[in-house]
């Protein structure tokens, strides 16, 4: 059973997660894309050390640990579909509220076409 990993695209056609990944170094990109590939092939349960539920939200974060401290936040909107919402470099212990608010906004934008 394969999962589908999709990028959130804004109503104006921008792809913020792809843009974030492009801003990373090549080794960082490799780490991120390898986790995406594992998600597609085996589902979220296989990347458990690299994911964490953001409590009190419908979101999960992919964690690239070490000196990079990269986060890519996603939601599982429909069965076997991971929606990538936001990527950023985490600098503090707790995920900033501003980053979560961006995810909620993008999540709502993503869901809008499904409700029409």
N, C-alpha and C positions, 0 to 999 in steps of 0.2 A: 504494500500500500504506500503510494507516494503522497507526500504533502505538497502543497503549492505555496510558494513564497512570493508574495506580491508587494510591490512598493506602492506606498500612498502617493498619488499624484494630485496636486492641488487643482482647484477649478481653473486656475490660470495656466495649467500645464506644467508646473514646476514639480520636480522630483527631489525633495529635500534630502532623503536618505541617500540616494545615489550621489548627490552633490557632496554630502558629508564624506562618503566613502572616497570619492575622488580627491578630497582635500587631505586624506590620510597618506602616510608614506606607503610604499609598495609592500613592505613586510606587514604593516597593519592591515592593508587591504586583503592580503593573503589570509591572515587570521580570520577576518570578518567573513570573507567569502567562503572559507572552508566550513565555518559554522553554518552559514546559509545552506550550503550543499548538504551537510548532515541533516539539517532540518527537513529539506526536501526529500531526501532518500529514506530517512528513518523516523522522522517525527521528533517532537520536542523532548520526549523522554530519553532519547539517546544523547542529548547534549546537556544533561542535568548539571554537571559541574559549571557549565557556562551560562545557565539561565537562573533567574530568580523572579519570583512573583513580587510585584510591587503592591504591598498590602493596602487594602482599601480602594484599589483601582481594578479595572478590568485588564490591566497591562502586565506584561512580563518584560524583563530586560535581559538582553544578551550581554554577558560581561566578558570583556577582554581584560584580563587582570595583568598585574605587573606594573611596569613603569608607564604603560600606555593608558590604563584605566579608561577604556572606551566603553560606551554603552550604546546599544541600539534597542529602542523600545518597540515592542510589537503587541498586537492583540490577535486572538484567534476569533475571527468574526463568523465564519461558517466552517462546517466540518472540514477538517484537513486543510485549512487555509490560514496561513500566517500573514498578517498585514503589517509590514514594516512602517512605522510611523515617524520615528525621530532618532537621530544619532547625535552624540555629543561626547566630549571628553569630561569625565567626572573628576572634579577637583576636591570635593568634600566627601565626608563619610555618608551623609544623607543626600538622596537625590533632590536637587532643588525644586521647589514648588513651581517655578517658572517652566522648567522642563516638562513637568507633568501636565501643566496647563496647555502647553503646545501639543502634547499628545492627545488630550481631550478634544481640542479644536480640530486636529487632523482626523481623529477617529470619527467625529461627527460629520466632517466633510466626506469621508469615505463611505459612511453609512447612508448618506442622503440619497444617492442614486438608487440604492437598493429599496428604498421606501416608496419610490414613485411608481 
